[in-house]
Amino acid sequence: MAEAENSVTSEVHHFSKEELLDPERGGKENFGQSEVSVLYKMAQADTSGGCRHASQEGSKPQRDDDEEEEEKEGNEEEFECLLGANGQVVLWSSRRETVLSRFDFVYPAYMVVEKCPIISPVIDSDGDLQVTRKKDLHKKEGAVLIEHQSATTLELVGEQVWRGSLFLADFILNYPDIFRDAHILEVASGVGLTSVVAAMLAKQVIISDVDRGDILELISRNIKRNIDLIKAKVEVKEIDFFNHATIEEIMDLKNVSVLLAADVVYHDQLTDAFLRTVLRLMSDPPDKTMYIALEKSRAGNIMRVSGRAPA
């Protein structure tokens, strides 16, 4: 996928090749949504035959109009398996021009129901018994599936995944008492990764961003995609830092006590508008606490950066 001259690219996207291709280390049940199982079946084939290289010419297969229309109606996801430049598996939607990334995590101990597991002996390839360590007895793994862009113009950077959202999601899982049963509002939510994790603990999560490009629809699709992880009531709303009338239109803000924001400081005018928005939100009861995750930029103001941003 060629990058435009003014494009900004986050390098935070991942879909483990081993997890995808090996049914013993992932497979359908770990994806969280049965609708995505078609991707697993597609990638089960031999890598050279089941995945095309991303640099191959003619990335879209040639199909007639009727066939394409049928596929749009019957399969909303439409992701295909490509091989990235470094041999990684990339799941790419040619219709939406987005990728699907899987972010694996280990459930903290407080989220795992204690059981006495029945452990069968496991023999390795040398015929030796593999010892199950105590720390692994209650280990439970999960995955968040996020659809996003791999590169955008600066005004649509929210459609990518940036490191601040991963850091904030990790913070939420490590400090559950702050977020458990809370009413949470995330501003400038991007593709919704942090809010999905917050919704695993909270009572209510309002996910907001400016209504530009495909961002609100992208958030809604990611909520649906991770619905098995979510316990909170979730709403997707518009909040425009430059138009506070969008705040007045959200009725459920009266209960919000926790505010979240990740990677929102990268442009002087936007930063000023963000701080004015925070002041406006903080001025209403009840008392609120805000958690902000920012990546220390090695390149300075992103407005002066062309090409790739190491986010």
C-alpha positions in Angstrom: 0.0 0.0 0.0 1.7 3.2 -1.1 1.9 6.1 1.3 0.9 9.6 0.2 3.4 12.3 0.8 1.4 13.8 3.7 0.5 10.4 5.3 1.3 9.4 8.9 1.8 5.8 9.7 1.7 4.1 13.1 3.7 0.9 13.4 1.4 -0.5 16.1 -0.5 -3.3 14.4 -0.1 -7.0 14.9 -1.6 -10.3 14.0 0.6 -13.2 15.1 1.4 -15.5 12.2 1.8 -18.4 14.6 -1.5 -17.7 16.4 -3.3 -17.5 13.0 -1.9 -20.6 11.4 -1.6 -23.0 14.4 -5.0 -24.3 15.7 -3.3 -25.4 18.9 -2.2 -21.8 19.7 -5.3 -19.8 18.9 -7.9 -20.6 16.3 -11.5 -19.7 16.2 -12.5 -19.7 19.9 -9.9 -17.1 20.8 -11.0 -14.5 18.3 -14.0 -13.5 20.4 -16.4 -13.4 17.4 -17.4 -16.4 15.2 -17.8 -14.1 12.3 -14.0 -13.8 12.1 -13.5 -17.5 11.8 -13.5 -17.2 8.1 -10.1 -15.5 8.4 -8.8 -18.5 10.3 -10.0 -20.9 7.7 -8.4 -18.8 4.9 -5.1 -18.8 6.7 -5.1 -22.5 7.5 -4.0 -23.1 4.0 -0.3 -23.3 3.0 1.1 -19.8 3.6 2.3 -19.3 0.0 -1.1 -20.3 -1.3 -3.4 -18.9 1.4 -1.7 -15.5 1.7 -0.7 -13.2 -1.1 2.3 -10.8 -0.6 1.2 -7.3 0.1 3.6 -6.0 -2.6 2.0 -8.1 -5.3 0.6 -6.1 -8.2 -3.2 -6.2 -8.5 -4.0 -6.6 -4.8 -7.7 -7.0 -5.6 -8.8 -10.2 -7.2 -10.6 -9.7 -10.5 -14.3 -10.4 -10.0 -17.5 -9.5 -11.9 -19.9 -7.0 -10.5 -22.5 -9.6 -9.5 -20.0 -11.6 -7.6 -18.7 -8.6 -5.8 -22.2 -7.4 -4.8 -23.1 -10.9 -3.5 -20.0 -10.9 -1.3 -20.8 -7.4 0.1 -24.2 -8.6 1.1 -23.2 -12.0 2.5 -19.9 -11.2 4.3 -19.6 -7.9 6.1 -16.0 -8.5 7.1 -14.4 -9.3 3.7 -10.8 -9.5 5.1 -8.2 -11.4 3.1 -4.8 -12.7 4.1 -1.7 -11.0 2.9 2.0 -11.4 3.7 3.7 -8.2 4.9 7.2 -7.1 3.9 8.7 -8.8 7.0 6.8 -12.0 6.6 4.0 -11.1 9.1 0.4 -11.9 8.3 -1.8 -8.9 7.5 -5.6 -9.2 7.4 -6.7 -6.6 4.8 -10.1 -5.4 3.7 -9.9 -4.2 0.1 -13.4 -2.8 0.3 -12.8 -0.6 3.4 -9.0 -0.4 2.9 -8.5 -1.3 6.6 -6.5 -3.9 8.4 -7.5 -6.2 11.3 -5.1 -6.5 14.2 -5.2 -8.9 17.2 -3.8 -7.6 20.5 -3.2 -10.5 22.9 -3.3 -10.1 26.7 -3.2 -12.2 29.8 -6.2 -11.8 32.2 -5.1 -10.4 35.6 -5.6 -12.8 38.4 -8.6 -10.9 39.8 -10.5 -11.5 36.5 -10.0 -15.3 36.5 -12.3 -17.6 38.4 -10.3 -19.8 40.6 -10.7 -23.5 39.8 -8.7 -26.6 40.4 -7.7 -27.7 37.0 -7.3 -31.3 35.9 -3.9 -31.3 34.2 -3.0 -34.0 31.7 0.6 -34.9 31.3 2.3 -33.1 28.4 5.3 -34.7 26.6 7.6 -32.5 24.5 9.2 -33.5 21.2 12.2 -35.2 23.1 9.8 -37.4 25.1 10.3 -35.4 28.3 7.5 -34.5 30.7 6.7 -30.8 30.6 6.3 -29.4 34.1 3.3 -27.1 34.7 4.5 -24.1 36.8 2.3 -22.8 39.6 2.2 -19.4 38.0 0.7 -20.9 34.9 -2.1 -22.8 36.6 -4.7 -20.1 36.3 -3.3 -18.2 33.3 -6.0 -17.2 31.0 -5.3 -15.4 27.7 -7.6 -13.1 25.7 -7.5 -11.1 22.6 -8.9 -7.7 21.4 -9.6 -7.5 17.7 -9.3 -4.0 16.3 -10.0 -2.9 12.7 -8.0 0.2 11.8 -6.2 2.0 9.1 -2.5 1.3 8.5 -1.7 4.8 7.2 -3.8 8.1 7.0 -3.5 11.8 6.5 -2.9 13.8 9.6 -6.5 14.8 10.1 -7.6 11.1 10.2 -4.8 9.7 12.5 -7.5 8.6 14.9 -8.3 5.7 12.5 -4.9 4.2 13.4 -3.7 2.5 16.6 -1.1 4.4 18.7 1.0 3.3 21.6 -0.7 5.6 24.1 -3.9 3.6 23.8 -2.1 0.4 24.5 -0.4 1.9 27.6 -3.7 3.2 28.9 -5.4 -0.1 28.3 -2.6 -1.8 30.3 -3.0 0.7 33.1 -6.7 0.0 33.3 -6.1 -3.8 33.7 -3.5 -3.2 36.4 -5.5 -0.7 38.5 -9.0 -2.2 38.4 -10.3 -0.5 41.6 -10.3 2.8 39.8 -12.4 1.6 36.8 -14.6 -1.2 38.2 -18.3 -0.3 37.9 -17.3 3.3 37.0 -19.0 5.6 34.5 -16.3 6.4 32.0 -16.0 8.9 29.1 -13.1 8.5 26.6 -12.5 11.5 24.4 -10.6 11.3 21.0 -11.1 7.6 21.3 -9.7 6.7 17.9 -10.7 3.1 17.0 -11.8 2.4 20.5 -9.2 0.0 21.8 -8.8 1.6 25.2 -12.6 1.9 25.7 -13.0 -1.8 24.8 -10.7 -2.7 27.7 -12.3 -0.2 30.0 -15.7 -1.8 29.2 -14.4 -5.1 30.6 -14.6 -3.5 34.1 -16.8 -0.4 34.0 -20.6 0.0 34.4 -20.8 2.5 31.5 -18.4 3.6 28.8 -19.1 6.5 26.4 -16.7 6.3 23.5 -16.4 9.6 21.7 -14.5 11.3 18.8 -15.1 13.8 16.1 -17.4 12.6 13.4 -14.9 12.7 10.6 -14.0 10.0 8.0 -15.1 6.5 9.1 -14.1 6.9 12.7 -17.5 6.5 14.5 -18.5 3.6 12.3 -15.1 2.0 12.9 -15.6 2.3 16.7 -19.0 0.7 16.4 -17.7 -2.2 14.4 -14.9 -2.8 16.9 -17.4 -2.8 19.8 -19.4 -5.4 18.0 -16.3 -7.4 17.2 -15.3 -7.6 20.9 -18.8 -7.9 22.4 -17.8 -11.1 24.2 -15.3 -9.2 26.3 -17.6 -6.3 27.2 -19.7 -6.1 30.4 -20.5 -2.3 30.4 -23.2 -0.4 28.7 -21.4 1.2 25.7 -22.4 4.2 23.7 -20.6 5.8 20.7 -21.0 9.6 20.6 -19.5 12.6 18.9 -17.5 15.1 20.9 -15.8 17.7 18.8 -13.1 19.7 20.7 -13.9 22.7 18.5 -17.7 22.5 18.9 -18.9 22.1 22.5 -22.5 21.9 21.4 -21.7 18.2 20.8 -21.1 17.9 24.5 -24.5 19.3 25.4 -26.2 16.7 23.2 -24.9 13.8 25.3 -27.4 13.2 28.1 -25.5 10.5 30.1 -22.5 12.7 31.0 -24.1 13.5 34.4 -22.8 10.2 35.8 -19.3 10.3 34.4 -16.6 10.3 37.0 -13.6 9.0 35.0 -12.2 10.6 31.8 -9.7 8.9 29.5 -7.6 10.2 26.6 -4.6 8.8 24.7 -2.3 10.4 22.2 -4.2 13.6 21.9 -1.3 16.1 22.1 0.5 16.4 18.8 -0.8 19.7 17.3 -0.8 23.1 19.0 -4.3 24.2 18.0 -5.8 20.7 18.8 -4.0 20.7 22.2 -5.6 24.1 23.1 -9.0 22.8 22.0 -8.5 19.6 24.0 -7.6 21.4 27.2 -10.7 23.7 26.8 -12.8 20.6 26.3 -11.4 19.0 29.4 -12.1 22.2 31.4 -15.7 22.2 30.2 -16.2 18.5 31.1 -14.6 18.9 34.5 -16.8 21.9 35.4 -19.9 19.7 35.7 -20.6 17.5 38.7 -19.7 14.9 39.8 -16.0 15.3 40.6 -13.9 13.6 37.9 -10.5 12.2 37.5 -8.8 12.1 34.2 -6.1 9.7 32.9 -4.1 10.8 29.9 -1.5 8.6 28.1 1.0 10.4 25.9 4.0 9.1 24.0 7.1 11.2 24.3 7.8 12.1 20.7 11.4 11.8 19.5 10.6 13.8 16.4 8.9 16.8 18.0 5.6 18.2 16.7 4.0 15.7 14.4 3.0 18.6 12.1 6.6 18.9 11.1 7.1 15.1 10.5 6.6 13.6 7.1 6.3 9.9 6.5 6.5 7.4 9.3 5.7 8.1 13.0 7.2 5.5 15.4 4.0 5.3 17.5 
